[in-house]
Each structure stands twice: as C-alpha cells, then as structure tokens.
C-alpha cells in the first residue's frame, strides 16, 4: 500500500465519526454511465466505553440497475445512537431515482425521498421532484429540477414548500487510485428564495482497498435558512464508512 494511503487511513481511524448524521452521497452511488446491476453496503460504527457507554451506528444499502436507456437507483440508510444500551435517537432515509436517457445534451429524471431525522429536528421530510440532467458539461454533472417538499418537525409544525433543486457534482481522480467526489446542492424556495433556502456541500474521499472493498471519508456542511424548531441554521458532519460492493 502506498505511503500516502497509509497516512490517510491512520488519520481516518483516529478521527471521531460521531459529529452528526451524515448526508448520503447519491451521485457517488448511482454509477452513472456504467451498464449493469450494482449493489453495495456501507457501515460505520463509533463506540465508547468507560464514563459513558455509547454506540453510534450507520448503515447504507444501495441497488442500481443501468441499461442503454434507463438508469435507476434505490438507497436506504439507517442511523442509530444508543447510550447505556438505550436508544437515544434513530433516523431513516430512503431515496429512489429514475433517469431516462434522451440522446440529447440533457436527460430527464424523477425522484422521491423520505426522511425521518431527529438529529436535525425533522420528524418527517418527504419530497418528490422531476427535472433534467445535463450530460455534456466537461467533467461536471449538472442537474436542475423542481421538487415538492412536505416537512413535519419534532414539535408537530407542518410545512409544504415548492423548491428549485440545482446540483453540481465532480469526481477527481488521483494517481494513487484515490478519488474525491464533490457535490454541491442548492434548494431555494420558489416563493421566498432569499428567506428560505437549503444548501449543502458534500466531500467524499474514496480509498480503494480491493476491487470490492473501499473506505470512504466523508464531510458535509448543510445550511437551512428556515430550520425546524430550534435547530441551528448550519450543520456539519464527519464520518468514516466501510463499503463493500457485490
């Protein structure tokens, strides 16, 4: 194993992976441009014993089917925090997406998503959207869509919002087989774009160990100008994931 890769893994194992619930990297999972059926499972676990017995658990399952005309993706994620053998919080995330290739400068895609995330004060956040994805923007993947969002906070406050969804993604490959996925999402409200918008930046460093197994170090920064309940506008997460592809 190259020296640089050993240094990265050593830093990763020393890092605390329990800042908050990580964002699932949809773009990194979808295997766009590749043909076939792909499955993967990722897991991360952070534990402490002594003054406090705590376990933070996160698992992500993905199923992808791509052919010459359609690309489809389903992702499920579950996170759980326990303290002294009692569950403090748990969250679930489901995302399904279909892309139709149009043999033009853009493709058409539609998606649905459901989230229960007490880590960010959401009891429920469901959305459905449709739009286009540009496929000839040099090394970038660029998408534009409109989505319908339905939220309910832990305090029972409900909110429906129509949003624009804009994203930019790029994969950077290095000579030592490492790769860095960078994704930027902007989701302003259509009615009040200056007062109500969401934005997130996601960085995923992928370290291949073998053809089927790799380690991923992930950092995310999320901004919500109209956060639920008393949640902060800004939220960061750092996680280490062990991913097996089969």
C-alpha positions as CSV (number, residue, x, y, z in Angstrom):
1,X,0.0,0.0,0.0
2,X,1.4,3.4,-0.9
3,X,2.7,5.5,2.0
4,X,0.2,8.3,1.3
5,X,-2.7,5.9,1.5
6,X,-1.4,4.6,4.8
7,X,-1.3,8.1,6.2
8,X,-4.9,8.8,5.2
9,X,-6.1,5.5,6.8
10,X,-4.3,6.3,10.0
11,X,-5.8,9.7,10.2
12,X,-9.2,8.2,9.5
13,X,-9.0,5.6,12.3
14,X,-8.1,8.3,14.8
15,X,-11.0,10.6,13.7
16,X,-14.3,10.9,15.6
17,X,-17.1,9.8,13.3
18,X,-19.9,11.0,15.6
19,X,-20.4,14.7,14.9
20,X,-23.8,14.2,13.4
21,X,-25.9,12.3,10.9
22,X,-24.0,12.2,7.6
23,X,-25.6,13.0,4.2
24,X,-25.9,10.1,1.8
25,X,-23.9,10.8,-1.4
26,X,-26.4,9.9,-4.1
27,X,-24.2,11.0,-7.0
28,X,-21.3,8.8,-5.9
29,X,-23.6,5.7,-5.6
30,X,-25.6,5.9,-8.8
31,X,-22.8,4.7,-11.2
32,X,-23.9,6.9,-14.0
33,X,-22.6,5.9,-17.4
34,X,-21.9,2.3,-16.3
35,X,-24.1,-0.6,-17.5
36,X,-25.3,-3.5,-15.4
37,X,-26.6,-4.1,-11.9
38,X,-24.7,-2.9,-8.9
39,X,-25.2,-3.5,-5.2
40,X,-23.3,-2.1,-2.2
41,X,-23.4,-2.0,1.6
42,X,-21.7,0.6,3.7
43,X,-21.3,0.6,7.5
44,X,-19.8,2.8,10.2
45,X,-19.7,2.3,13.9
46,X,-18.4,4.6,16.7
47,X,-18.3,3.3,20.2
48,X,-17.1,4.5,23.6
49,X,-16.8,2.7,27.0
50,X,-16.0,3.9,30.5
51,X,-17.6,7.0,31.8
52,X,-20.3,6.6,29.1
53,X,-21.3,3.5,27.2
54,X,-22.2,4.9,23.7
55,X,-22.6,3.4,20.3
56,X,-23.3,5.3,17.0
57,X,-24.3,3.0,14.1
58,X,-24.9,3.8,10.4
59,X,-25.6,1.5,7.5
60,X,-26.3,2.4,3.8
61,X,-27.7,-0.1,1.3
62,X,-27.8,0.7,-2.5
63,X,-29.2,-1.1,-5.5
64,X,-28.5,0.2,-9.0
65,X,-29.7,-1.0,-12.4
66,X,-28.4,0.8,-15.5
67,X,-29.0,-0.1,-19.2
68,X,-28.7,1.8,-22.5
69,X,-31.9,3.8,-22.0
70,X,-32.7,3.9,-18.2
71,X,-30.7,4.3,-15.0
72,X,-32.4,3.5,-11.7
73,X,-31.2,3.8,-8.1
74,X,-32.6,2.9,-4.7
75,X,-30.8,3.8,-1.5
76,X,-31.8,3.1,2.1
77,X,-29.9,4.4,5.1
78,X,-30.4,3.9,8.9
79,X,-28.6,5.6,11.8
80,X,-28.9,4.9,15.5
81,X,-27.5,6.4,18.6
82,X,-27.5,4.4,21.9
83,X,-26.4,5.3,25.4
84,X,-26.1,2.7,28.2
85,X,-28.0,0.2,26.0
86,X,-30.9,2.6,25.5
87,X,-31.7,4.1,22.1
88,X,-31.5,7.9,22.2
89,X,-32.2,8.7,18.5
90,X,-32.6,6.9,15.2
91,X,-33.1,8.1,11.7
92,X,-34.1,6.6,8.4
93,X,-33.6,7.7,4.8
94,X,-35.0,6.3,1.6
95,X,-34.3,7.6,-2.0
96,X,-35.5,6.3,-5.3
97,X,-34.5,7.8,-8.7
98,X,-35.0,7.0,-12.4
99,X,-33.2,8.7,-15.3
100,X,-34.3,8.4,-18.9
101,X,-31.6,8.9,-21.5
102,X,-32.8,11.1,-24.3
103,X,-29.7,11.1,-26.6
104,X,-29.5,14.9,-26.3
105,X,-27.5,17.4,-24.3
106,X,-29.7,16.5,-21.3
107,X,-31.6,13.6,-19.8
108,X,-34.9,13.5,-17.8
109,X,-35.0,12.3,-14.3
110,X,-37.5,11.9,-11.5
111,X,-37.1,11.0,-7.8
112,X,-38.8,10.5,-4.5
113,X,-37.3,10.7,-1.0
114,X,-38.4,10.2,2.6
115,X,-36.5,11.1,5.7
116,X,-37.0,10.8,9.5
117,X,-34.1,12.6,11.1
118,X,-34.3,13.8,14.8
119,X,-30.6,14.7,14.5
120,X,-31.7,17.7,12.5
121,X,-35.1,18.1,14.3
122,X,-37.1,16.5,11.5
123,X,-39.9,14.1,12.4
124,X,-40.6,13.7,8.6
125,X,-39.3,15.3,5.4
126,X,-40.8,13.9,2.2
127,X,-40.2,15.2,-1.3
128,X,-40.9,14.4,-4.9
129,X,-39.3,16.0,-7.9
130,X,-38.6,15.9,-11.6
131,X,-36.2,17.7,-13.9
132,X,-33.2,17.5,-16.3
133,X,-29.6,16.5,-16.0
134,X,-27.1,17.9,-18.4
135,X,-24.6,15.2,-19.6
136,X,-22.1,17.2,-21.7
137,X,-20.6,19.7,-19.2
138,X,-17.0,18.7,-19.4
139,X,-16.0,16.9,-16.2
140,X,-19.1,18.0,-14.2
141,X,-22.6,16.6,-13.7
142,X,-25.2,19.3,-13.5
143,X,-28.9,18.9,-12.7
144,X,-31.9,21.2,-12.4
145,X,-35.3,20.2,-11.1
146,X,-38.4,21.3,-9.3
147,X,-39.4,19.5,-6.1
148,X,-42.4,19.4,-3.7
149,X,-41.3,19.2,-0.1
150,X,-43.5,18.2,2.9
151,X,-42.0,18.6,6.4
152,X,-43.1,18.0,9.9
153,X,-40.9,19.0,12.9
154,X,-40.4,17.2,16.2
155,X,-42.8,19.7,17.7
156,X,-45.5,18.9,15.1
157,X,-45.1,22.0,12.9
158,X,-46.0,21.2,9.3
159,X,-44.8,23.0,6.2
160,X,-45.2,22.5,2.4
161,X,-42.7,24.1,0.1
162,X,-42.0,24.2,-3.6
163,X,-38.3,24.4,-4.4
164,X,-35.8,24.6,-7.2
165,X,-33.1,22.0,-6.9
166,X,-29.8,22.7,-8.5
167,X,-26.7,20.5,-8.1
168,X,-23.2,20.2,-9.4
169,X,-21.0,17.1,-9.0
170,X,-17.4,16.3,-9.9
171,X,-15.2,13.3,-9.4
172,X,-11.5,14.0,-9.2
173,X,-9.1,11.0,-9.7
174,X,-5.6,10.9,-8.3
175,X,-2.5,8.9,-9.5
176,X,-2.6,6.7,-6.3
177,X,-6.1,5.4,-7.0
178,X,-7.7,7.7,-4.6
179,X,-10.7,9.7,-5.8
180,X,-12.6,12.7,-4.4
181,X,-16.3,13.3,-5.0
182,X,-17.6,16.8,-4.6
183,X,-21.3,17.6,-4.6
184,X,-23.0,21.0,-4.2
185,X,-26.8,21.3,-3.8
186,X,-28.8,24.5,-3.7
187,X,-32.6,24.3,-3.0
188,X,-34.2,27.8,-2.8
189,X,-37.9,28.2,-2.1
190,X,-39.7,29.3,-5.3
191,X,-41.9,31.8,-3.3
192,X,-39.3,33.1,-0.9
193,X,-35.8,32.3,-2.3
194,X,-34.0,34.9,-0.2
195,X,-35.6,33.9,3.1
196,X,-36.0,30.1,2.7
197,X,-33.3,28.1,1.1
198,X,-31.3,25.0,1.7
199,X,-27.7,24.3,0.6
200,X,-25.3,21.5,1.2
201,X,-21.7,20.7,0.3
202,X,-20.5,17.1,0.4
203,X,-16.9,15.8,0.1
204,X,-16.2,12.1,-0.1
205,X,-12.7,10.8,-0.3
206,X,-12.7,7.2,-1.6
207,X,-9.8,4.9,-0.7
208,X,-9.9,1.6,-2.6
209,X,-8.6,-1.5,-0.7
210,X,-9.6,-4.0,-3.3
211,X,-12.0,-4.3,-6.3
212,X,-14.9,-4.9,-4.0
213,X,-14.0,-3.1,-0.8
214,X,-13.1,0.5,-0.1
215,X,-13.0,3.0,2.7
216,X,-14.7,6.4,2.4
217,X,-14.1,9.5,4.5
218,X,-17.0,11.9,4.2
219,X,-17.5,15.5,5.3
220,X,-20.7,17.5,4.8
221,X,-21.8,21.1,5.5
222,X,-25.6,21.9,5.4
223,X,-27.3,25.2,5.6
224,X,-31.0,25.7,6.2
225,X,-32.2,29.4,6.4
226,X,-35.5,28.3,7.9
227,X,-34.6,25.4,10.1
228,X,-37.2,23.3,12.0
229,X,-38.0,24.2,15.6
230,X,-34.8,25.4,17.4
231,X,-32.3,23.7,15.2
232,X,-29.2,25.6,14.0
233,X,-29.0,27.0,10.5
234,X,-25.7,25.3,9.9
235,X,-24.9,21.6,10.5
236,X,-21.6,19.7,9.9
237,X,-20.9,16.0,9.8
238,X,-17.8,13.8,9.5
239,X,-18.0,10.1,9.0
240,X,-15.8,7.1,8.1
241,X,-17.6,4.4,6.1
242,X,-16.5,0.9,5.1
243,X,-18.2,-0.1,1.8
244,X,-18.5,-3.5,0.2
245,X,-19.6,-3.8,-3.5
246,X,-21.1,-7.1,-4.7
